[in-house]
Amino acid sequence: MAKALRVLAWTMGVACVAIGFFHILLGNAAVPGIAHAGPTVDSFGRFMGAVFAGYGAAWIRAARQDPVPAGTVRWLAAVFLLGGLARVLSIAVDGWPQGFQVVLMVIELGLAPVYFWLADADERARPDRAHAAGA
């Protein structure tokens, strides 16, 4: 379980950094269905790309720690879950988005509980290091 947590945290971090830079570089063209949304949405999208890259960097930082800190994983998973729930709210308010956005929502709502479940796996596997790290 500890190895699964570390691999998933690394994967999440690298993916989020890559997606963030993709949005920074491509702006509106990075999001299916909004290629011609205008400069305000483009500015917002590029800014959020930078934020998402930072979110990914936080996952990478967590994955590099020994042990992977459960509290950090829970916070990052909570942010991920909040993003999925925000998409649900968007559907309730404005209707169904382009299909790829629905796929992302399913991933967010499905993967966040996995992170919550695995959050303390590395600390449980290495109780001596968890105590030394101040966990």
C-alpha positions, 0 to 999 in steps of 0.5 A: 500500500505504501508503494501504491501511495508513493506511485500515485502521488508521483503520478498525480504530481507529474500529471498536474505539472504537465497539465498546468504547463499545457494550459499556460502555453496553450490558453483557451486551446487547451480546453475542449469547447472553449477555443474562442472564449476570448481574452478574459477566459484565456487569461483566467485559464493560463493563471489557473494553469500556473496554480495547477502546476503548483498543485502538482509540485505539492504532490511531488514534494509529498511523494519525495518525503520519507514517509509520505505525509498523511496530512499532506495527502489528505489536504491535497486529496480534499482539494482534488475532491473539491474540484470534482464537486465543483464540476457537479455544481456546474452541472446543476447550475449550467448543464452538462459540459463537453464530454472530456470534462465529464471524464475528468469529473469522474476521475476526480470524484473516484480517485480522491477517495483512493488517496484518502484511503491510502493517505497514511499507508507509508506512515503505517509502513514506517512508524519509526520514520513517521515519529521522527518526522513529527507525524 
